[in-house]
């Protein structure tokens, strides 16, 4: 951790762990028609997608994502392009990967990936969304709203919160992201972007207290 990064307290870590666990859908993995790797700053999405392909869980993998302010420097050619290159290095054959290089948000990830699949003549009944660990629930809620006629499963790289914070290298940023994604889970259904998800009282309390503690850099204006 660099000198300008904020260390978190054990109590803040405990509250963050409640939100971390809530964000994950805990869906049992099983074979599906296609998987969609959702673009982000986290190359672990591509690694996990490649692992699951090699395990035989799906024949077709879509990588989706253009760029955002968070990812432009890390993935200058676009999130999906870098994900594809990484998966190829991990042994996924080129013919198994479809590319969607334009999406700028989760809704576009779903909508544009669906269009790419349709253009390839693929109409799946089951779709596995591969995301960052704290994005599973939001991606599920978005996909269920925009693609209600398919069965949606979610997964992410199998990491605990402490391991993920070490991989990112900035504990405050991770808590900011956990809080920001939960705000979107709460607020996006009101805007028509996602289906509503019940938030347990202890999770909501942890969310509000972390906002009070200043973990707010990823909040949106509502």
C-alpha positions in Angstrom: 0.0 0.0 0.0 1.4 3.4 -1.0 1.7 6.3 1.5 -1.3 8.1 0.1 -3.6 5.1 0.4 -5.9 4.8 3.4 -5.7 1.8 5.6 -9.0 0.4 6.8 -9.9 -0.6 10.3 -10.9 -4.1 11.3 -14.5 -2.9 11.9 -14.6 -1.4 8.4 -13.2 -4.7 7.0 -15.9 -6.6 8.8 -18.7 -4.4 7.4 -17.1 -4.6 3.9 -17.1 -8.4 4.1 -20.9 -8.3 4.6 -21.3 -6.3 1.4 -18.7 -8.5 -0.4 -20.6 -11.7 0.4 -24.0 -10.1 -0.6 -22.6 -9.0 -4.0 -21.8 -12.7 -4.9 -24.7 -14.8 -6.1 -23.2 -18.2 -5.1 -24.7 -19.9 -8.2 -23.5 -23.5 -8.6 -21.5 -23.9 -11.8 -22.9 -26.2 -14.5 -22.7 -26.3 -18.3 -24.3 -23.4 -20.2 -24.8 -22.4 -23.8 -22.5 -19.4 -23.7 -20.5 -17.3 -21.2 -20.0 -13.5 -21.3 -16.9 -12.0 -19.7 -17.8 -8.5 -18.6 -15.1 -6.0 -19.2 -13.5 -4.1 -16.4 -10.1 -3.2 -14.9 -9.8 -6.8 -13.6 -7.9 -9.2 -15.8 -9.0 -12.0 -13.5 -12.3 -12.0 -15.4 -10.5 -13.2 -18.5 -8.5 -15.7 -16.5 -11.5 -17.2 -14.8 -13.4 -17.3 -18.1 -10.5 -19.2 -19.7 -10.4 -21.7 -16.8 -14.1 -22.4 -17.1 -13.9 -22.8 -20.9 -11.1 -25.3 -20.5 -13.2 -27.1 -17.9 -15.8 -27.6 -20.6 -18.6 -25.5 -19.2 -19.4 -23.7 -22.5 -18.5 -23.8 -26.2 -18.7 -20.0 -26.8 -17.2 -17.1 -24.9 -18.0 -13.4 -25.5 -15.7 -10.8 -24.2 -17.4 -7.4 -24.0 -16.2 -3.9 -23.1 -14.6 -0.8 -24.6 -12.9 1.6 -22.3 -13.7 3.7 -19.3 -11.6 6.3 -17.4 -10.6 3.4 -15.0 -9.4 1.1 -17.8 -8.1 3.3 -20.6 -4.5 3.2 -19.3 -4.5 -0.4 -18.2 -6.2 -1.7 -21.4 -5.5 0.9 -24.1 -6.9 -1.3 -26.9 -10.1 -1.9 -25.0 -11.2 -4.2 -22.3 -12.6 -7.0 -24.5 -9.5 -6.9 -26.8 -7.1 -7.4 -23.9 -9.3 -10.0 -22.4 -9.3 -12.0 -25.6 -5.6 -11.7 -25.9 -5.2 -13.0 -22.4 -7.6 -15.9 -23.0 -5.8 -16.9 -26.1 -2.5 -17.0 -24.1 -4.3 -19.3 -21.7 -5.3 -21.8 -24.4 -8.8 -20.7 -25.4 -9.0 -21.2 -29.2 -9.7 -18.1 -31.3 -12.8 -19.7 -32.9 -14.4 -20.0 -29.4 -14.3 -16.3 -28.7 -16.6 -13.6 -29.9 -15.6 -9.9 -29.4 -17.9 -7.0 -28.4 -15.5 -4.0 -28.2 -17.9 -1.0 -27.7 -19.8 -1.4 -24.5 -19.3 1.3 -21.9 -21.6 0.1 -19.1 -23.2 -3.1 -17.9 -26.4 -2.6 -19.8 -24.5 -2.2 -23.0 -22.4 -5.3 -22.1 -25.6 -7.3 -22.1 -27.4 -5.7 -25.0 -24.4 -5.6 -27.4 -23.3 -9.1 -26.4 -26.7 -10.4 -27.2 -26.5 -8.7 -30.7 -23.0 -10.3 -31.3 -24.4 -13.7 -30.4 -27.4 -13.2 -32.7 -25.2 -12.2 -35.6 -23.2 -15.4 -35.1 -26.5 -17.4 -35.2 -26.5 -18.2 -31.5 -29.6 -18.0 -29.4 -28.7 -19.2 -25.9 -31.1 -20.5 -23.3 -28.5 -20.4 -20.5 -25.9 -17.6 -20.1 -23.0 -17.5 -17.6 -21.9 -14.0 -16.7 -18.3 -13.8 -15.6 -17.5 -10.6 -13.7 -15.5 -9.0 -10.9 -16.4 -10.6 -7.6 -18.3 -7.6 -6.3 -20.2 -7.2 -9.5 -22.1 -10.5 -9.7 -25.4 -9.2 -8.2 -25.5 -6.1 -10.3 -24.8 -7.9 -13.5 -27.4 -10.5 -12.6 -30.0 -7.8 -11.9 -29.2 -6.0 -15.2 -29.3 -9.1 -17.3 -32.6 -10.3 -15.8 -34.1 -6.9 -16.8 -32.7 -6.7 -20.3 -32.7 -10.4 -21.2 -35.6 -12.0 -19.3 -36.1 -15.0 -21.6 -32.7 -16.6 -20.8 -31.5 -18.3 -17.6 -28.7 -16.2 -16.1 -26.0 -17.6 -13.9 -23.1 -15.6 -12.4 -19.6 -16.4 -11.4 -16.3 -14.6 -10.6 -12.7 -15.5 -9.7 -12.8 -17.4 -6.4 -11.2 -14.9 -4.1 -11.9 -13.8 -0.6 -12.1 -10.1 0.2 -8.6 -9.9 1.7 -7.1 -11.7 -1.3 -8.9 -9.3 -3.7 -7.7 -6.2 -1.8 -4.2 -7.5 -2.0 -4.5 -8.1 -5.8 -5.8 -4.5 -6.3 -3.3 -3.0 -3.9 -5.6 -0.3 -2.6 -7.9 -1.2 0.3 -9.9 2.1 0.3 -10.5 1.9 -3.4 -11.9 -1.7 -3.1 -14.3 -0.5 -0.3 -15.3 2.5 -2.4 -16.2 0.0 -5.3 -18.1 -2.3 -3.0 -20.2 0.6 -1.7 -20.7 2.1 -5.2 -21.9 -1.2 -6.7 -24.4 -1.7 -3.8 -25.7 1.8 -4.4 -26.4 0.8 -8.0 -28.1 -2.4 -6.9 -30.4 -0.3 -4.8 -31.0 2.6 -7.2 -30.9 1.2 -10.7 -34.3 -0.6 -10.4 -35.9 2.8 -9.8 -34.3 4.0 -13.1 -35.5 0.9 -15.1 -31.9 -0.4 -15.5 -32.2 -3.6 -13.4 -34.6 -5.8 -11.5 -35.0 -5.1 -7.8 -32.9 -7.1 -5.3 -33.7 -7.4 -1.6 -30.9 -6.0 0.6 -30.7 -7.6 4.1 -30.8 -5.1 7.0 -27.3 -5.8 8.1 -25.9 -5.3 4.6 -27.8 -2.1 4.3 -26.5 -0.9 7.6 -22.9 -1.7 6.7 -23.4 0.2 3.4 -24.7 3.3 5.2 -22.0 3.3 7.8 -19.2 2.9 5.2 -20.7 5.9 3.4 -20.5 7.8 6.7 -16.9 6.8 7.0 -16.1 8.4 3.6 -16.0 5.5 1.2 -17.8 7.5 -1.4 -15.6 7.9 -4.5 -17.6 5.5 -6.6 -21.1 6.8 -5.7 -23.4 8.2 -8.4 -25.6 11.2 -8.0 -29.2 10.1 -7.5 
